[in-house]
Amino acid sequence: MGATQTKDVKWLCTNENLEAIILGLDPQPDDVVLAVCGSGDQAFAILEYVESVVAFDISTAQINFAIQRKRALGEGNYTRFLCLDELSGHSGQEVRSRKKYFLKEGRLERIRRKLDSLLFRVGDITNAFFGEATQYSKVYLSNILTDSDFLFNSPPRVLSAISANLSTGSLVYDPSGPPVLREETDLFITLPQNLEIEFELTHKARLNERSIYRYSPVVYIITS
Ligand SMILES: C[S@@+](CC[C@H](N)C(=O)[O-])C[C@H]1O[C@@H](n2cnc3c(N)ncnc32)[C@H](O)[C@@H]1O
């Protein structure tokens, strides 16, 4: 894994809480999920529970990295999949929590059996829906709305594009949520008319998001 990894791979491991994401997204066996890729951790975690996942990233390097991890897991090489010897840039807490998550009770074997249902695409999430017939029931946004590396991801632009392309009842998981947006960017966002906060799932996700970054996730639901 290390030999083919490029300097452009920024994310080797998630810094978000995988349990919180699973509780908030409430994945079901018939869900078709669109997920920001990064390291791929979140897409692999979601895959365990759903019909299929399309993992997306604007960075080709991140997608190639996640494809290598998929290959390693397919070969049953859990050590390479977890890249444990390459995570020196990540905090001890996030490395431990993500290792504990993936090594729980046969989980990697369950994910491994579903790898054919994990696809990858390179592109901007706001364009991800265009020209595609796929109806996604859930969207996982990672923290693209608040990451200062990606200021072009203005919340109105991303949320409008997403909400215009999902059907009623679909869920959207945003790890950082509106309060963080207001505090850090002094920005009031007006949610698209058909997007509302799903309070019960938001509450479950927040109770479990214990990362050092103090994310306060929000789960949105499409209402029409
Ligand atoms: C926002 S970063 C944050 C990482 C995250 N906190 C984690 O735990 O993995 C996740 C990924 O989002 C990608 N990204 C940012 N803006 C994007 C966009 N508009 N469309 C698709 N991917 C995007 C970045 O390239 C990066 O790999």
PDBQT file of the ligand as one rigid body, heavy atoms in Angstrom, charges set to zero:
ROOT
HETATM    1  C1  LIG A 301     -13.627  16.799   3.419  1.00  0.00    +0.000 C 
HETATM    2  S1  LIG A 301     -12.333  15.582   3.564  1.00  0.00    +0.000 S 
HETATM    3  C2  LIG A 301     -12.494  15.299   5.286  1.00  0.00    +0.000 C 
HETATM    4  C3  LIG A 301     -12.072  14.009   5.805  1.00  0.00    +0.000 C 
HETATM    5  C4  LIG A 301     -12.952  13.464   6.871  1.00  0.00    +0.000 C 
HETATM    6  N1  LIG A 301     -13.107  14.292   8.038  1.00  0.00    +0.000 N 
HETATM    7  C5  LIG A 301     -12.651  12.038   7.184  1.00  0.00    +0.000 C 
HETATM    8  O1  LIG A 301     -12.864  11.641   8.308  1.00  0.00    +0.000 OA
HETATM    9  O2  LIG A 301     -12.259  11.310   6.286  1.00  0.00    +0.000 OA
HETATM   10  C6  LIG A 301     -13.021  14.186   2.744  1.00  0.00    +0.000 C 
HETATM   11  C7  LIG A 301     -12.836  14.187   1.251  1.00  0.00    +0.000 C 
HETATM   12  O3  LIG A 301     -13.767  15.056   0.629  1.00  0.00    +0.000 OA
HETATM   13  C8  LIG A 301     -13.271  15.321  -0.664  1.00  0.00    +0.000 C 
HETATM   14  N2  LIG A 301     -14.053  16.423  -1.223  1.00  0.00    +0.000 N 
HETATM   15  C9  LIG A 301     -14.053  17.709  -0.850  1.00  0.00    +0.000 A 
HETATM   16  N3  LIG A 301     -14.931  18.422  -1.588  1.00  0.00    +0.000 NA
HETATM   17  C10 LIG A 301     -15.513  17.557  -2.450  1.00  0.00    +0.000 A 
HETATM   18  C11 LIG A 301     -16.507  17.680  -3.454  1.00  0.00    +0.000 A 
HETATM   19  N4  LIG A 301     -17.097  18.852  -3.737  1.00  0.00    +0.000 N 
HETATM   20  N5  LIG A 301     -16.885  16.583  -4.137  1.00  0.00    +0.000 NA
HETATM   21  C12 LIG A 301     -16.300  15.381  -3.880  1.00  0.00    +0.000 A 
HETATM   22  N6  LIG A 301     -15.347  15.202  -2.924  1.00  0.00    +0.000 NA
HETATM   23  C13 LIG A 301     -14.950  16.276  -2.226  1.00  0.00    +0.000 A 
HETATM   24  C14 LIG A 301     -11.805  15.588  -0.394  1.00  0.00    +0.000 C 
HETATM   25  O4  LIG A 301     -11.004  15.410  -1.550  1.00  0.00    +0.000 OA
HETATM   26  C15 LIG A 301     -11.472  14.589   0.722  1.00  0.00    +0.000 C 
HETATM   27  O5  LIG A 301     -10.811  13.452   0.239  1.00  0.00    +0.000 OA
ENDROOT
TORSDOF 0
